[in-house]
């Protein structure tokens, strides 16, 4: 078995972004919840409940990012990077549960409508637009490199859109007096949240089950490895996520002439990180497919027929 040490790109520090996101959103949750109770606005309470789950999600994500920086040791030979994936998954599940609770309550409001102070609702929701949009901007630059940052960005931008929806609903209630608009807006808000959370749920579940990360094209990696000098074939290729920012790869390389030189593995591992976002690669060099104990006779025959 051949392995090669790597120099990873420095992980960006998101502590400041998470700190401000938690502080601002927790403050807004308290203001919004109090305002929702005072005005009997289910739309405000729905938004406050969702913002509270966002705060919990942000705290989990923040804690996971901190844990992921701890070095590998003992039984945790890859470190604690997987905690960031679990945090994203937990965040998505909590949001989905919150959506269900709000929709359930909103449906009951149709049979028991409540008068809402439209002007008050609009002013509180307008504040939410500013806070949520401003918070989202702190994660914007890192959203494409970290699933947790992507989740935080999507949640904050969704919350800003939700607050905008509450404002528009308040305008309708103010001019028409239609109390049913408030639960309708609550349901609309919840559906918007569910749509954004579904993508996070799908991505985090895939990584939890060791699926190939969306940032990596497995077929392209396989084809690239087969084109390397001295490599006759590639098999038993596995690619999975170590965390929301780091990926790993293992593969068997069929090299009849053996490893070309000491720099061969170093070169391909560096290029895998640069071109395919793979940060930790491990290879096993084999003289022929028939020498591999992991390949069944059927696999060997298929390889011969396609070669």
N, C-alpha and C positions, 0 to 999 in steps of 0.2 A: 504494500500500500504506500502510495506516495502522496505527501501533502506539502503544501507550500504556504509559509506565513505571508500575511498581507499587511499592507498599510491602508487603513480605511480612511475615507473622507471624514473630516471632523463633523460630528453630529451637531446640528444647530441647537442653541440653547433657547428653549421655548418657555423657560420659567417665568420671565417677565410677562409674556403674552398671557399665560395661564393665570398669573396672579391678578392682573388687571381685569381679565375676563370674569374671574370668579367674583372679585370685589364689586364690579359694576353690576353684574347680573344679580347677585344676591341682594344688593341694595334695591334694584328695580323690582325684584320679586316681592319684597316687603311692601314697597309703595303700591305696586299693582294689585296685590292681594287685598290690602287694606282698602284700596279704592273700589275694587270689585265688590267687596262686602258692603261698603257704604252706599254704593249705587245700585246694588242688586244686578250687576251686569255679569251674566254667565260668560260672555265673550272675554271680558277682562280676567275673570277667574280661570278660564280655560288657558288663556295665554300665560297667566301667572303660574299655573300648574306645570305647563310645558317648560317655562323658564326655570322652574325649580328642578325639573329633571335634567335640564341642561347644566345647571350648577353642579348637580351630583355627577353628571357625566364628565364635566370639566375637571372635577376633583379626582375622579377615577383615572382619567387620562393623564392628568398631571402627576399623580402618584405613580402611575405605570412608567412614565417617562423617567422619573427619578430612579425607580427600581431598575430600569433597563440600563442605567449607567453603572450599576454595580458589577464588579468583575466576576467572571466565571469561577466557580470553586466547588469542590466536593461533588455532590450528586448533580448539581446544576452546571454541567460542563459547557453549555452554551450561554450561561449567564441568565438574566431575567428579562431578556428582550420580549419574550412571548407575552409578558404581562401587558404590553401595549396593545396586542391583538385582543386579548381577553377583555381589556377595558373598553375597546371599541365595540365589541360584541355585546357586552353588558349594557353599554350606553344605548345601543340600538334597541335592545329588548325592552328596556325601561321606557323608552320613548313610545314604543308601540303599545305597551300596556297603558300608558297615560292617555294615548289617543283613544283607546277603547273606552276608558272611564269617562272622558269628556263627551264623546258621542252619545253614550248611554244617558248621561244627565241632560244633554241637549234635546234628545228625543222626548224626554218627559216634560221639558219646558213647553213643548207645543200644546199640550193639554192643560198646562198650568202656567200661562204667560205671566211675566213680571214686568212692571213698568221700570224703564231704565232711564237714568239721567244722561241723555245723549251728549250734552256739552262736556260734562265731566269725563265721560268715557273717552271722548275724542282727545282731550288734553293729555290724559295719562298715556294713551296709546301712541300719541305723537312723540312723547318722551321716549317711548320704547323704540321707535324708528331710529332715533339718534343714537341711543345706547347700543342697540344690537348691530347696527351698521358699522358703528365705530369699532366695536369689539371684533367684528368679522375682519376688518382691515388688518388687525394685528396678526392674523393667521394667513393672510392672503399669499405672502411670498413663499410660505413653506407647505402649502396645501397639496402640491403635486409630488412632494417627496415624503410625506408622512400621513398615514391614514388617520391618525388622531388629529392632526392639524386640519386635514380635509373635513373630518367630522365636525370639528369645532367651527370651521368656516361655514359649512353648510347649515349648521344649526343656527348660527347667528344671522346669516342672511335670510334664512327661512323665517326666523323670528321677526326680522325687520319687515318682511313681506306680510307676515301675520298681523303685526301692529298696524300696517297700512290698511289691511283688510278691516280691522276693527274700527279704524278711523272712518273708512268709507261707510261701514255699517252704522256707525254713530250718526253720520250725516243723513242717512236715509231715515233713521228713527227720529231724528230731530225735526225733519220737515214733514214726515208722514204720520208719526206716532205709531207705526206698526211694531208692536212688541215682538212679533215672531221673527223679525229680522235678526235680533240678537242671537237666538239659538241657531239660526241658519248660518250666521257668520262663524259661530263656534264650530259647527260641523265642517264648514269650508276650511277654517283654520286647521282643524285636526287632520283633514284629508291632505292638505299641503304638507303638514309635518310628516304624515305617514309616507308620502311619496319620497321625500328627501331621506327619511330614516331607512326606507327599504334598500336603497343603494348601499348605505353603510352596513346594514344587516347582512346583505348578500356578500359584500367584499370581506367583512370580518369573519363570517362563517366559512368562507372559502379558505382563508388563511389559517383558521383554527383547525380545519381538516387537512392541512398541509397541501392545499391546492397550489398550483403554480400562480404566483402573484401576477396581477394584471399588467404590471410594468415590465414583465419578461415574456418574450415570445419563445416558447420552448422549441418549436420547430426550427426557428432561425438559429438558436443556440446549437442545436444538434447539427444542422447543416454547416455551421461555421466551424465546429470542432472537427467534422469529417474532412474539411478542406485543409487542416493544418498539416504541415510537412511531416511525413512519416506515419500519419494516422490512416489506417486502412478502413476502420469502422468504429462506430460508437454505439454502446448499448448500456442498459441499466442506468439510464440518465434520470436523475431526480432533481427537481428544483422546488424549493419551499422557502417560506419566510421565517427568519429568525426573530424578526420584530416587524413593526410597521415601516421601518426604514432600511432594514438589512435583509438580504436574501442569501441563501446557501445553495450549493450544487454539489452533487457527487456523480461520477460517471466512470465507466470502464472504457479505456481506449485500447483498441487492438493495434499494436505497433510491432509487426514482425521483426523489424530491425532493432527494436528496443528504443529506449529514450535517446534522442539525438545528442543532447548535451545538458549540462547542469542548468543552463538558462532557459530550457524549453518550458518547464512548468511555470517558472516565474513570469515568463512572457505572456503565456495564455491566461494566467490568473489576473494579471494586470489589465489585459485587454477585455476580459469578461466583465470586470468591474467598470471599466470605462465605457464600453459599448452596450452592455446588457444589464447593468445595475445588479450584478452578482458580486457580493463582497467576500464570500468565503467558499472557496472551491477545493474539492478533494478528488483526486484521480487515482485509479488503479490501472497500471500499465500491464497489458497481457500480450504474449506473443501470437496467440491465435484464439478464435472464438471457442474452439473445442476444449481449451484449457480452463474455461471459466466454469466454476462449480455452480453458478447461479443460473446458467442457461440450460434449459431442457433440450433434449434431442430435437424436439419439434421447432424450437426457436432457432437452433443451429441450421436446420434444414431450410427454414424460411429465409434465413440470412443468405444461404448459398443460392437459393432460387432467385433472389432479388439482386444478387451481386453480378 
